[in-house]
């Protein structure tokens, strides 16, 4: 058992070293492109904040449009940042020569920037909504309104007490978006016209997400006190505290009693554990899945992601009015689930190494922003709020390109692990070539694991060894690769 534990630690350390060194390599090779797109996106978001706050309450609809356009600019630039570094990846170029069974066709042939944006913006908006990034952008907008208008909330361009206005905007945008999408799918056949309508739908989707989130936040702030005053909630809380009082106060080794442990465990789980799992486990995995979507791992069928009875029920939703209403879920959000399966199949040591490096990057970004705030020193509230925007974006400008390099490297490794494509650690001077270090040709179809040339199913085992900087191919028993817009 100790030997097995030691071997696990060594393998985790090996993956950490390989993943970290390749991340630095990709970051340096694509530094100019990554930094350019990151700076452009942050500038667009900042201009959107300024424009929306400057408009104030004189035209709230236009202020919302300006704000959302700024955020969409940031999202578009994040996608382009990942898309622009494709040529430094190893696995997609290898797959282009062998085309293993089960790999989406879009991985072999690089998509245009517009196609990538139309496919990936929806999942990126989903991530923004689920992980509080929309709330973070709205918080920045509140801060910018304070800078422009002070405490005069009646002049602000946003207010949680104006939820009926945002509700009306959200409903109108949702109806318009679905109508335009329906017309485009049914009657518009010209490619350029469909592209123009897709861009319009994209903008309306972004505004709908932010308007709906503002409504949800406002209604929750009103509903929560009402819920807590309901008799059933009050009785449940009384019963819980009565149970705690009945438990004997037995001292535990770490300085708490049993009743104190139970009393404090609930808030700790809700306020510390679950947010930490969301931010440091689920969010990095989602970013890796989004990177896979950007680089073509998105063409798949519904039954490839949701199997069994749920998959059959979901397949019935692909036609009629229900198909129109569920189109976004099937075509924009289910690909992320398929990409998450790609990540999980890369093995526990790879996932653990990736999560450790992602947590280090997030921690560094947060502490870099804190350090910059400390260097600025004490100032009045207006100056601190206005400077906070630039401080946070400076930290993002430094760390986002590096984190993006980590996402790209992890995607490269995940594709290699899943398909058996050749992957090796490269020195900084290495450029793309048609031969590997040994002077031989890249992997061919005959060198693929047997499961990549036939649709067999078997268990997955993982064996990463470090000899001359190479990662061994997956075992011949590895399962068929999964396949990410959905074919109906």
C-alpha positions as CSV (number, residue, x, y, z in Angstrom):
1,X,0.0,0.0,0.0
2,X,2.8,2.6,0.8
3,X,4.5,1.7,-2.5
4,X,1.2,2.2,-4.4
5,X,0.7,5.6,-2.6
6,X,4.2,6.6,-3.5
7,X,3.7,5.6,-7.2
8,X,0.5,7.7,-7.3
9,X,2.3,10.7,-6.0
10,X,5.1,10.3,-8.5
11,X,2.7,10.0,-11.4
12,X,0.8,13.1,-10.2
13,X,4.1,15.0,-9.9
14,X,5.1,13.8,-13.4
15,X,1.8,15.1,-14.9
16,X,2.2,18.4,-13.0
17,X,5.7,18.9,-14.4
18,X,4.8,18.0,-18.0
19,X,1.6,20.0,-18.0
20,X,3.3,23.0,-16.4
21,X,6.3,23.0,-18.7
22,X,4.1,22.7,-21.8
23,X,1.9,25.5,-20.5
24,X,4.8,27.8,-20.3
25,X,6.0,26.8,-23.8
26,X,2.6,27.5,-25.4
27,X,2.3,30.7,-23.4
28,X,5.6,32.0,-24.7
29,X,5.0,30.8,-28.3
30,X,1.5,32.4,-28.5
31,X,2.2,35.3,-26.1
32,X,1.5,38.1,-28.6
33,X,-1.8,36.7,-29.8
34,X,-3.1,35.8,-26.4
35,X,-2.2,39.1,-24.9
36,X,-3.6,41.1,-27.8
37,X,-7.0,39.4,-27.7
38,X,-7.1,39.6,-23.9
39,X,-6.4,43.3,-23.9
40,X,-8.9,44.0,-26.7
41,X,-11.6,42.1,-24.7
42,X,-10.9,43.9,-21.5
43,X,-10.9,47.3,-23.2
44,X,-14.3,46.5,-24.8
45,X,-15.8,45.5,-21.5
46,X,-14.4,48.7,-19.8
47,X,-15.8,50.9,-22.6
48,X,-19.2,49.1,-22.2
49,X,-19.2,49.9,-18.5
50,X,-18.3,53.6,-19.1
51,X,-20.9,54.0,-21.8
52,X,-23.7,52.4,-19.9
53,X,-23.0,54.4,-16.7
54,X,-22.7,57.6,-18.7
55,X,-26.1,57.1,-20.3
56,X,-27.6,56.6,-16.9
57,X,-31.4,56.4,-16.5
58,X,-32.2,58.6,-19.5
59,X,-32.3,55.5,-21.7
60,X,-32.1,52.3,-19.7
61,X,-32.7,50.1,-22.7
62,X,-29.8,51.6,-24.7
63,X,-27.6,51.5,-21.5
64,X,-28.3,47.8,-21.2
65,X,-27.5,47.3,-24.9
66,X,-24.1,49.2,-24.5
67,X,-23.3,47.2,-21.4
68,X,-24.1,43.8,-22.9
69,X,-22.2,44.7,-26.1
70,X,-19.1,45.4,-23.9
71,X,-19.4,42.1,-22.2
72,X,-20.0,40.2,-25.4
73,X,-16.9,41.9,-26.8
74,X,-15.0,40.4,-23.9
75,X,-16.5,37.0,-24.5
76,X,-15.8,37.1,-28.2
77,X,-12.2,38.1,-27.5
78,X,-11.8,35.2,-25.0
79,X,-13.0,32.8,-27.7
80,X,-10.6,34.3,-30.3
81,X,-7.8,34.1,-27.8
82,X,-8.2,30.4,-27.6
83,X,-8.9,30.0,-31.3
84,X,-5.8,32.0,-32.4
85,X,-3.4,29.6,-30.7
86,X,-4.6,26.5,-32.6
87,X,-1.4,26.2,-34.6
88,X,0.8,25.6,-31.5
89,X,-1.3,22.5,-30.5
90,X,0.1,19.1,-31.4
91,X,-2.9,16.7,-31.3
92,X,-5.2,18.4,-33.8
93,X,-2.5,18.4,-36.4
94,X,-1.8,14.7,-35.8
95,X,-5.5,13.8,-36.0
96,X,-5.8,15.6,-39.3
97,X,-3.5,12.9,-40.8
98,X,-5.2,9.8,-39.2
99,X,-8.9,10.8,-38.6
100,X,-9.7,8.2,-35.9
101,X,-13.2,6.9,-35.6
102,X,-15.5,8.9,-33.3
103,X,-13.5,12.2,-33.4
104,X,-15.7,15.1,-34.6
105,X,-14.9,16.1,-38.2
106,X,-14.6,19.8,-37.0
107,X,-11.4,18.8,-35.1
108,X,-9.6,17.8,-38.3
109,X,-10.5,21.0,-40.3
110,X,-10.0,24.3,-38.4
111,X,-13.2,26.3,-38.4
112,X,-13.4,30.0,-39.4
113,X,-13.5,32.6,-36.7
114,X,-17.1,33.4,-37.3
115,X,-18.2,29.7,-37.2
116,X,-16.3,29.2,-34.0
117,X,-17.9,32.3,-32.4
118,X,-21.4,31.3,-33.4
119,X,-20.8,27.8,-31.9
120,X,-19.0,28.8,-28.7
121,X,-20.6,32.0,-27.5
122,X,-23.7,30.3,-26.2
123,X,-21.8,27.9,-23.9
124,X,-19.6,30.8,-22.8
125,X,-22.7,32.8,-21.8
126,X,-23.9,29.7,-19.9
127,X,-20.7,29.6,-17.9
128,X,-20.9,33.3,-17.2
129,X,-24.5,32.9,-15.9
130,X,-23.9,29.8,-13.8
131,X,-20.6,30.8,-12.0
132,X,-21.5,34.3,-11.0
133,X,-19.5,36.0,-13.7
134,X,-22.6,37.8,-14.9
135,X,-23.1,39.0,-11.3
136,X,-19.5,40.1,-11.2
137,X,-20.0,42.2,-14.4
138,X,-23.2,43.7,-13.0
139,X,-21.4,44.6,-9.8
140,X,-18.8,46.4,-11.8
141,X,-21.6,48.3,-13.5
142,X,-23.0,49.3,-10.1
143,X,-19.5,50.6,-9.2
144,X,-19.2,52.6,-12.4
145,X,-22.6,54.1,-11.8
146,X,-21.4,55.3,-8.3
147,X,-18.4,56.9,-10.0
148,X,-20.6,58.8,-12.5
149,X,-23.7,59.6,-10.4
150,X,-22.7,59.1,-6.7
151,X,-25.5,58.0,-4.4
152,X,-28.3,59.3,-6.7
153,X,-29.7,55.9,-7.6
154,X,-32.5,57.4,-9.6
155,X,-29.8,58.4,-12.3
156,X,-28.2,54.9,-12.4
157,X,-28.4,52.9,-15.6
158,X,-29.3,49.8,-13.6
159,X,-31.2,49.1,-10.4
160,X,-32.6,46.0,-8.8
161,X,-35.8,47.8,-8.0
162,X,-36.5,48.1,-11.7
163,X,-37.0,44.5,-12.3
164,X,-40.3,44.9,-14.2
165,X,-38.4,46.8,-16.9
166,X,-35.8,44.1,-17.2
167,X,-38.5,41.4,-17.2
168,X,-40.2,43.1,-20.1
169,X,-36.9,43.4,-22.0
170,X,-36.1,39.8,-21.3
171,X,-39.5,38.5,-22.6
172,X,-39.3,40.7,-25.7
173,X,-35.7,39.6,-26.5
174,X,-36.5,35.9,-25.9
175,X,-39.5,36.0,-28.3
176,X,-37.6,37.9,-30.9
177,X,-34.6,35.6,-30.6
178,X,-36.7,32.4,-31.0
179,X,-38.7,34.0,-33.9
180,X,-35.6,35.0,-35.8
181,X,-34.0,31.6,-35.2
182,X,-37.1,29.8,-36.4
183,X,-37.3,31.9,-39.6
184,X,-33.6,31.4,-40.3
185,X,-33.8,27.6,-39.8
186,X,-37.0,27.2,-41.9
187,X,-36.9,29.7,-44.7
188,X,-33.5,31.3,-45.1
189,X,-31.2,29.2,-47.3
190,X,-28.7,31.8,-48.4
191,X,-25.4,31.3,-46.3
192,X,-24.6,35.0,-45.9
193,X,-28.2,35.9,-44.8
194,X,-28.2,33.0,-42.3
195,X,-24.8,34.3,-41.0
196,X,-26.2,37.8,-40.5
197,X,-29.3,36.5,-38.7
198,X,-27.0,34.2,-36.6
199,X,-25.0,37.3,-35.5
200,X,-28.3,39.1,-34.6
201,X,-29.5,36.2,-32.6
202,X,-26.1,36.1,-30.8
203,X,-26.5,39.7,-29.7
204,X,-30.1,39.2,-28.6
205,X,-29.1,36.1,-26.6
206,X,-26.4,38.0,-24.7
207,X,-28.8,40.8,-23.8
208,X,-31.5,38.2,-22.9
209,X,-29.1,36.4,-20.5
210,X,-28.1,39.6,-18.7
211,X,-31.7,40.9,-18.5
212,X,-33.0,37.6,-17.2
213,X,-30.2,37.4,-14.6
214,X,-31.0,40.9,-13.4
215,X,-34.7,39.9,-13.0
216,X,-33.7,36.7,-11.2
217,X,-31.5,38.5,-8.8
218,X,-34.1,41.1,-8.0
219,X,-36.9,38.6,-7.5
220,X,-34.7,36.4,-5.3
221,X,-33.8,39.4,-3.1
222,X,-37.5,40.0,-2.6
223,X,-38.5,36.3,-2.3
224,X,-35.9,35.2,0.2
225,X,-37.2,37.3,3.2
226,X,-40.8,36.2,2.3
227,X,-39.7,32.5,2.3
228,X,-37.9,32.8,5.6
229,X,-41.1,34.2,7.2
230,X,-43.3,31.2,6.1
231,X,-44.6,29.1,9.0
232,X,-43.2,25.8,7.6
233,X,-39.7,27.3,7.4
234,X,-40.0,28.8,10.9
235,X,-41.1,25.4,12.3
236,X,-38.3,23.5,10.6
237,X,-35.7,25.9,12.0
238,X,-37.3,25.6,15.5
239,X,-37.2,21.8,15.2
240,X,-33.5,21.9,14.1
241,X,-32.5,24.1,17.1
242,X,-34.5,21.9,19.5
243,X,-32.6,18.9,18.2
244,X,-29.3,20.6,18.7
245,X,-30.2,21.5,22.3
246,X,-31.0,17.9,23.0
247,X,-27.6,16.6,21.9
248,X,-25.1,16.3,24.8
249,X,-22.2,18.7,24.7
250,X,-19.4,16.1,24.1
251,X,-16.0,17.6,23.5
252,X,-14.3,16.7,20.3
253,X,-10.5,16.6,19.7
254,X,-10.4,19.8,17.7
255,X,-12.0,22.1,20.3
256,X,-15.6,21.8,19.4
257,X,-18.6,20.0,20.9
258,X,-20.9,17.8,18.8
259,X,-23.7,20.3,18.8
260,X,-21.4,23.1,17.8
261,X,-20.0,21.0,15.0
262,X,-23.5,20.3,13.6
263,X,-24.5,24.0,14.1
264,X,-21.4,25.3,12.2
265,X,-21.2,22.6,9.5
266,X,-24.3,23.8,7.6
267,X,-23.0,27.3,7.0
268,X,-19.5,26.0,6.3
269,X,-20.8,23.6,3.6
270,X,-23.0,26.3,2.0
271,X,-20.7,29.2,2.3
272,X,-17.2,27.6,2.0
273,X,-17.2,24.1,0.7
274,X,-19.7,24.3,-2.2
275,X,-18.4,27.7,-3.5
276,X,-14.9,26.3,-3.4
277,X,-15.9,23.2,-5.3
278,X,-17.6,25.4,-7.9
279,X,-14.8,27.8,-8.3
280,X,-11.7,25.5,-8.1
281,X,-13.1,22.2,-9.5
282,X,-16.2,22.7,-11.7
283,X,-15.2,26.1,-13.2
284,X,-11.7,25.0,-14.4
285,X,-13.2,21.8,-15.9
286,X,-15.9,23.9,-17.7
287,X,-13.2,26.2,-19.1
288,X,-11.4,23.2,-20.4
289,X,-14.6,21.9,-21.9
290,X,-15.2,25.3,-23.5
291,X,-11.7,25.2,-25.0
292,X,-12.6,21.9,-26.6
293,X,-15.8,23.4,-28.0
294,X,-13.7,26.3,-29.5
295,X,-11.3,23.8,-31.2
296,X,-14.1,21.7,-32.8
297,X,-15.0,19.0,-30.3
298,X,-18.7,19.8,-30.7
299,X,-20.3,17.8,-33.5
300,X,-22.2,15.0,-31.9
301,X,-25.6,13.3,-31.6
302,X,-27.9,13.6,-28.6
303,X,-27.7,9.9,-27.8
304,X,-23.9,10.1,-27.6
305,X,-24.2,12.4,-24.5
306,X,-27.5,11.3,-22.8
307,X,-28.0,7.6,-23.0
308,X,-30.8,5.3,-21.9
309,X,-34.3,6.4,-21.3
310,X,-33.4,10.1,-20.8
311,X,-31.6,10.1,-24.1
312,X,-34.7,8.7,-25.9
313,X,-37.0,11.3,-24.2
314,X,-34.5,14.0,-25.2
315,X,-34.4,12.8,-28.8
316,X,-38.2,13.2,-29.0
317,X,-37.8,16.9,-28.3
318,X,-36.0,17.5,-31.6
319,X,-39.1,18.1,-33.6
320,X,-42.0,20.5,-33.6
321,X,-42.5,23.5,-31.2
322,X,-40.7,21.7,-28.4
323,X,-37.7,21.3,-30.7
324,X,-37.6,25.0,-31.4
325,X,-37.8,25.8,-27.7
326,X,-35.1,23.3,-26.7
327,X,-32.8,24.1,-29.7
328,X,-30.4,26.2,-27.5
329,X,-30.0,23.5,-24.9
330,X,-29.4,20.8,-27.5
331,X,-27.0,22.7,-29.7
332,X,-25.1,25.0,-27.4
333,X,-25.1,23.5,-23.9
334,X,-25.0,19.7,-24.4
335,X,-21.7,20.0,-26.4
336,X,-20.1,21.2,-23.1
337,X,-21.3,17.9,-21.4
338,X,-19.7,15.9,-24.2
339,X,-16.4,17.9,-23.7
340,X,-16.5,17.2,-20.0
341,X,-16.6,13.5,-20.8
342,X,-13.5,14.0,-22.9
343,X,-11.8,15.6,-19.9
344,X,-12.8,12.9,-17.4
345,X,-11.6,10.2,-19.7
346,X,-8.1,11.6,-19.5
347,X,-7.6,10.0,-16.1
348,X,-7.5,11.0,-12.5
349,X,-3.8,12.0,-12.4
350,X,-4.2,14.3,-15.4
351,X,-7.3,15.9,-14.0
352,X,-5.7,16.3,-10.6
353,X,-2.6,18.0,-12.1
354,X,-4.8,20.3,-14.2
355,X,-6.9,21.3,-11.3
356,X,-3.9,22.0,-9.1
357,X,-2.3,24.3,-11.8
358,X,-5.7,26.0,-12.4
359,X,-6.1,26.7,-8.7
360,X,-2.6,28.1,-8.5
361,X,-3.4,30.4,-11.4
362,X,-6.7,31.6,-9.9
363,X,-5.1,32.1,-6.5
364,X,-2.3,34.1,-8.1
365,X,-4.7,36.3,-10.0
366,X,-6.7,37.1,-6.9
367,X,-3.6,37.9,-4.8
368,X,-2.1,40.0,-7.6
369,X,-5.3,42.1,-7.6
370,X,-5.1,42.4,-3.8
371,X,-1.4,43.4,-4.0
372,X,-2.2,46.1,-6.5
373,X,-4.9,47.5,-4.3
374,X,-2.5,47.6,-1.3
375,X,0.0,49.4,-3.4
376,X,-2.5,52.1,-4.3
377,X,-3.2,52.7,-0.6
378,X,-6.1,54.3,1.2
379,X,-8.2,56.7,-0.9
380,X,-11.7,58.0,-0.8
381,X,-14.5,55.6,-1.9
382,X,-15.1,57.1,-5.3
383,X,-11.4,56.8,-6.3
384,X,-11.2,53.3,-4.9
385,X,-14.3,52.2,-6.9
386,X,-13.0,53.7,-10.1
387,X,-9.5,52.4,-9.7
388,X,-10.8,48.9,-8.8
389,X,-12.0,48.4,-12.4
390,X,-8.5,49.0,-13.7
391,X,-6.8,47.0,-11.0
392,X,-8.9,43.9,-11.6
393,X,-8.5,44.2,-15.4
394,X,-4.7,44.6,-15.0
395,X,-4.6,41.3,-13.0
396,X,-6.7,39.7,-15.7
397,X,-4.5,41.0,-18.4
398,X,-1.5,39.3,-16.7
399,X,-3.1,36.0,-15.8
400,X,-5.7,35.3,-18.4
401,X,-3.2,34.6,-21.2
402,X,-1.3,32.2,-18.9
403,X,-4.5,30.5,-17.8
404,X,-5.6,30.2,-21.4
405,X,-2.3,28.5,-22.2
406,X,-3.1,26.0,-19.5
407,X,-6.5,25.3,-21.0
408,X,-5.0,24.8,-24.4
409,X,-2.3,22.5,-23.1
410,X,-4.8,20.5,-21.1
411,X,-7.1,20.1,-24.2
412,X,-4.1,19.0,-26.3
413,X,-3.2,16.4,-23.7
414,X,-6.9,15.3,-23.3
415,X,-7.2,14.7,-27.0
416,X,-3.9,12.8,-27.1
417,X,-4.9,10.6,-24.2
418,X,-8.3,9.9,-25.6
419,X,-7.4,9.2,-29.2
420,X,-3.8,7.9,-28.9
421,X,-2.4,10.8,-31.0
422,X,1.4,11.4,-30.6
423,X,2.1,14.0,-27.9
424,X,5.5,15.0,-26.4
425,X,7.0,17.8,-24.4
426,X,8.6,20.3,-26.7
427,X,11.5,22.7,-26.1
428,X,10.8,26.4,-26.5
429,X,12.6,26.5,-29.9
430,X,10.4,23.7,-31.4
431,X,8.1,24.6,-34.3
432,X,5.5,22.5,-36.0
433,X,7.1,19.9,-38.2
434,X,6.1,16.7,-39.9
435,X,8.4,14.4,-38.0
436,X,8.9,13.7,-34.3
437,X,12.1,13.8,-32.3
438,X,13.1,10.3,-33.4
439,X,13.0,11.3,-37.0
440,X,10.0,9.1,-37.7
441,X,6.7,10.1,-39.2
442,X,3.8,11.0,-36.8
443,X,1.4,8.4,-35.6
444,X,-0.5,6.6,-38.3
445,X,-3.8,4.8,-38.2
446,X,-2.1,1.5,-37.6
447,X,-0.4,2.9,-34.5
448,X,-3.7,3.9,-33.0
449,X,-5.2,1.9,-30.1
450,X,-7.5,-0.8,-31.5
451,X,-10.6,0.9,-30.0
452,X,-10.0,4.0,-32.2
453,X,-10.3,2.0,-35.4
454,X,-13.4,0.1,-34.2
455,X,-16.3,1.1,-32.0
456,X,-15.6,-1.2,-29.1
457,X,-16.3,-0.5,-25.5
458,X,-14.1,-1.5,-22.7
459,X,-12.6,-0.2,-19.5
460,X,-10.0,2.7,-19.4
461,X,-6.6,2.4,-17.7
462,X,-4.0,5.1,-17.4
463,X,-0.3,4.8,-17.5
464,X,1.8,8.0,-17.9
465,X,5.5,7.5,-17.9
466,X,8.3,10.0,-18.2
467,X,11.4,8.9,-20.1
468,X,12.6,11.4,-22.6
469,X,9.6,13.7,-22.1
470,X,7.1,11.5,-23.8
471,X,3.7,10.5,-22.7
472,X,2.8,6.9,-23.6
473,X,-0.3,6.3,-25.7
474,X,-3.5,5.1,-24.0
475,X,-3.9,1.4,-23.5
476,X,-5.3,-0.6,-26.4
477,X,-8.5,-1.2,-24.4
478,X,-9.4,2.5,-24.2
479,X,-13.0,3.2,-25.1
480,X,-14.1,4.9,-28.3
481,X,-13.8,8.6,-28.2
482,X,-16.8,10.6,-27.5
483,X,-18.3,12.8,-30.0
484,X,-19.7,17.4,-29.1
485,X,-23.7,21.3,-32.7
486,X,-26.2,18.4,-32.4
487,X,-27.5,16.6,-35.5
488,X,-31.2,16.1,-35.5
